């Protein structure tokens, strides 16, 4: 099947045989149809697919999922690039086996949100994505989440999920978890005038240098500080502040203001069509930060981001 628009489904399985039985023909049929076929899965599952596909395995692009699913924004940017590359090769469709690395419990909601956002970001893309969910290794909450974030679920039989939620609904209901912080910040800077982002940069740079960070890592951090601080000045309201915490060699920053927050729950997930588009700063920040979350409650909007180097 060549896809004219996105097909996004979850494969819920409980043994290696179930994984191979479902995904070997999925990949082989894609290769036969001239589609680009990509498998971002665990090392163990890469070997299973290589063995079951035999000579056909050479036509599949294999990716170690632990290096691919690090930040939602950078993962989405990677898929955008791979889709563009396939289209440049005149491949009409792309098949993806995407085994999300949900990580530690504190980040589970991050990746559940990502799985939901994919349905909007790639809605018109000629892509068929199957996301394997291994019941032997994943907690029930993540398995249940697959039915909410995927329009199609295969679990013994393949069919539409009655529990599926639209991304705009799910992302509003399921907040991105905020990076944890200590009680008191190491640094606090008021963002009350057009030159305050510069003061914020100097303050954060001093913290990073004190931790022995090297220049490239500092530059990435300062770029995000600037983007988020300027966004607060432009779109937020009074009582804007930057606060900084350290945890070992990690730096966590938070920008707060009394603005209305982000009206679009998918801001930061959708790749901007042009550099002037609203949300470019948050999109860039999401690709550079190890952990970024936004929050709006009690009239206070916060953007908190962590860098670990």
Buried (B, 14 or more C-beta within 10 A) or exposed (E): EEBEEBBBBBBBBEEBEBBBEBBBEBBBBBBEBEBBBBBBBBEEBBEBBBEBBEEBBEBBBBBEBBEBBBBBBBBBBBBBEBBEEBBEEEBBBBBBBBBBBBEEEEBBBBBBBBBBBBBBBBEEBBBBBBBBBBBEEBEEEBBEBBBBBBBBBBBEEEEEBEEBBEBBEBBEEBBBBBBEBEEEBBBEBEBEEEEBBEBBBEBBBEBBEEBEBEEEBBBBBBBBBBBBBBBBBEBBEEEBBBBBBBEEEBBBBBBBBBBEBBEEBBBBBBBBEEEEEBBBBBBBBBBBBBBBBBBBEEEEBBBBBBBBB
